[in-house]
């Protein structure tokens, strides 16, 4: 029988599977009893289809929840409110000064505490979301046995992790791939796509290398968060920079979702003007920010269905129509090298936006049953993603050539010969994608905003009534803050209505920075004395190319152009 000390454990990182195993695996999933051979040895039996599906859904929902949220951190003060106190402290063997750590880095035995660089007091938004899901809160920063689940932690299998990674990478950026090849031509478009694919594959692997840079050799735990990587390499400034970049990226993603929803509405109902679509988007999307995060994680599966269905429908449309435009049997004229290269830099961000998933890779790594297979998982993930992207880019560009619009669904809506019901189904799925994902992606932003407001002295004074927090006033701030934030994003989407420009900015400024530039900078900083000459040259070459592409792509995203 385990002793009392074994029932009290402190989570080692922010991942829900390491905090509360019942969070996303509810009690209605029955544990199957093993059956035994004649010699009395246990024999494993295959899981039921129901359990397998539930395990896949639970694994994917964990990845969805911590996408970006695990990289956004908030500085804590010593006298922090219990509700958001998620840190713990230990005494080092050399002094009595406490070392504070985030959940993403395990505190080991006192004799080895000096092996780690001290981390300052930070709470990740991912850890806050995890506690919201579990329904438990710490007491004075400590989790006791009553609030912790002592069942064995469930982690994702190799196949589940690939499934999660592919679904993170393959997103709405696939809509603009035909346009990116129209802007870049076959030659430049292929070169850019191959560079983005190979460079991000490489940086996805060195992220884990950087996270384990100061790992205790005797510590079995692995990984951390993206923000931890920044702090390991550059201290608090690195973590603060990462958090700021991800906050701005979330704002851009929110705008992209609003624009995508508006364009889908206009494709279905062409008589509705731009202002009306934005108002409809505001009315439809605002309620989703109040839906519980657990339900939002599962509804994000709609995005997967939408992307897979889109690829199949585009291909079917291409082979079902015999004459151009919109036919694979009679392709449109295309260009090996674009005649007009003035908009070539826009393709940098459009293509790169499809490979923006590095924020979730640390969480996927921590959640793997067999972390030693991480590099193999990354290679398979990128092979699948590259095949899907290349396939969509080729058939979309062949079907519409120089008439390719910012979203391929807009081209589909203009062809009368296509099956109306099939294409309206594809457009409706894309309309549902923002509805399913907007609330989930905005959750980290909303929590960050609320924590900032609650820490404001004036707001804090207004919240307290007779030395107790007045819950209805707190709820008012949450409601007003979330509605106001959505209103701001809708206004930005009204000022910058082009989906191509928003996705180009998202790819050029944020995807290049998060997925290539910052991992390479951290790698050079942490291993500058250990890298071979070949590795150093490769890192600097990739870094220079990425900075150039990011700079030009960002500038061109703000330039007026007629596509």
Rosetta blueprint (number, residue, H / E / L):
1 X L
2 X L
3 X L
4 X H
5 X H
6 X H
7 X H
8 X L
9 X L
10 X L
11 X L
12 X L
13 X L
14 X L
15 X L
16 X H
17 X H
18 X H
19 X H
20 X L
21 X L
22 X L
23 X L
24 X L
25 X L
26 X L
27 X L
28 X L
29 X L
30 X L
31 X L
32 X L
33 X L
34 X L
35 X E
36 X E
37 X L
38 X L
39 X L
40 X L
41 X L
42 X E
43 X E
44 X L
45 X L
46 X L
47 X L
48 X L
49 X H
50 X H
51 X H
52 X H
53 X H
54 X H
55 X H
56 X H
57 X H
58 X H
59 X H
60 X H
61 X H
62 X H
63 X H
64 X H
65 X H
66 X H
67 X L
68 X L
69 X H
70 X H
71 X H
72 X L
73 X E
74 X E
75 X E
76 X L
77 X L
78 X L
79 X L
80 X L
81 X L
82 X H
83 X H
84 X H
85 X L
86 X L
87 X L
88 X E
89 X E
90 X E
91 X E
92 X L
93 X L
94 X L
95 X L
96 X L
97 X L
98 X E
99 X E
100 X E
101 X E
102 X L
103 X L
104 X L
105 X L
106 X L
107 X L
108 X L
109 X L
110 X H
111 X H
112 X H
113 X H
114 X H
115 X H
116 X L
117 X L
118 X L
119 X L
120 X L
121 X L
122 X E
123 X E
124 X E
125 X H
126 X H
127 X H
128 X H
129 X H
130 X H
131 X H
132 X H
133 X H
134 X H
135 X L
136 X L
137 X L
138 X L
139 X E
140 X L
141 X L
142 X E
143 X L
144 X L
145 X L
146 X L
147 X L
148 X L
149 X L
150 X L
151 X L
152 X L
153 X L
154 X L
155 X L
156 X E
157 X L
158 X H
159 X H
160 X H
161 X H
162 X H
163 X H
164 X H
165 X H
166 X H
167 X H
168 X H
169 X H
170 X L
171 X L
172 X H
173 X H
174 X H
175 X H
176 X H
177 X H
178 X H
179 X H
180 X H
181 X H
182 X H
183 X H
184 X H
185 X H
186 X H
187 X H
188 X H
189 X H
190 X H
191 X H
192 X H
193 X H
194 X H
195 X H
196 X H
197 X H
198 X H
199 X H
200 X H
201 X H
202 X H
203 X H
204 X H
205 X H
206 X H
207 X H
208 X H
209 X H
210 X H
211 X H
212 X L
213 X L
214 X L
215 X L
216 X L
217 X L
218 X L
219 X L
220 X L
221 X L
222 X L
223 X L
224 X L
225 X L
226 X H
227 X H
228 X H
229 X H
230 X H
231 X H
232 X H
233 X H
234 X H
235 X L
236 X H
237 X H
238 X H
239 X H
240 X H
241 X H
242 X H
243 X H
244 X H
245 X H
246 X H
247 X H
248 X H
249 X H
250 X H
251 X H
252 X H
253 X H
254 X H
255 X H
256 X H
257 X H
258 X H
259 X H
260 X H
261 X H
262 X H
263 X H
264 X H
265 X H
266 X H
267 X H
268 X H
269 X L
270 X L
271 X L
272 X L
273 X L
274 X H
275 X H
276 X H
277 X H
278 X H
279 X H
280 X H
281 X H
282 X H
283 X H
284 X H
285 X H
286 X H
287 X H
288 X H
289 X H
290 X H
291 X L
292 X L
293 X H
294 X H
295 X H
296 X H
297 X H
298 X H
299 X H
300 X L
301 X H
302 X H
303 X H
304 X H
305 X H
306 X H
307 X H
308 X H
309 X H
310 X H
311 X H
312 X H
313 X H
314 X H
315 X H
316 X H
317 X H
318 X H
319 X H
320 X H
321 X L
322 X L
323 X L
324 X L
325 X L
326 X L
327 X L
328 X L
329 X L
330 X L
331 X L
332 X L
333 X L
334 X L
335 X L
336 X L
337 X L
338 X L
339 X L
340 X L
341 X L
342 X L
343 X L
344 X H
345 X H
346 X H
347 X H
348 X H
349 X H
350 X H
351 X H
352 X H
353 X H
354 X H
355 X H
356 X L
357 X L
358 X H
359 X H
360 X H
361 X H
362 X H
363 X H
364 X H
365 X H
366 X H
367 X L
368 X E
369 X L
370 X L
371 X H
372 X H
373 X H
374 X H
375 X H
376 X H
377 X H
378 X H
379 X H
380 X H
381 X H
382 X H
383 X H
384 X H
385 X H
386 X H
387 X H
388 X H
389 X H
390 X H
391 X H
392 X H
393 X H
394 X H
395 X H
396 X H
397 X H
398 X H
399 X H
400 X H
401 X H
402 X H
403 X H
404 X L
405 X L
406 X L
407 X L
408 X H
409 X H
410 X H
411 X H
412 X H
413 X H
414 X H
415 X L
416 X L
417 X L
418 X L
419 X L
420 X H
421 X H
422 X H
423 X H
424 X H
425 X H
426 X H
427 X H
428 X H
429 X H
430 X H
431 X H
432 X H
433 X H
434 X H
435 X H
436 X H
437 X H
438 X H
439 X H
440 X H
441 X H
442 X H
443 X H
444 X H
445 X H
446 X H
447 X H
448 X H
449 X H
450 X H
451 X H
452 X H
453 X H
454 X H
455 X H
456 X L
457 X H
458 X H
459 X H
460 X H
461 X H
462 X H
463 X H
464 X E
465 X E
466 X L
467 X L
468 X E
469 X E
470 X L
471 X H
472 X H
473 X H
474 X H
475 X H
476 X H
477 X H
478 X H
479 X H
480 X H
481 X H
482 X H
483 X H
484 X H
485 X H
486 X H
487 X H
488 X H
489 X H
490 X H
491 X H
492 X H
493 X H
494 X H
495 X H
496 X L
497 X L
498 X L
499 X H
500 X H
501 X H
502 X H
503 X H
504 X H
505 X H
506 X H
507 X H
508 X H
509 X H
510 X H
511 X H
512 X H
513 X H
514 X H
515 X H
516 X H
517 X H
518 X H
519 X H
520 X H
521 X H
522 X H
523 X H
524 X H
525 X H
526 X H
527 X L
528 X L
529 X L
530 X L
531 X L
532 X L
533 X H
534 X H
535 X H
536 X H
537 X H
538 X H
539 X H
540 X H
541 X H
542 X H
543 X H
544 X H
545 X H
546 X H
547 X H
548 X H
549 X H
550 X H
551 X H
552 X H
553 X H
554 X H
555 X H
556 X H
557 X H
558 X L
559 X L
560 X L
561 X L
562 X L
563 X L
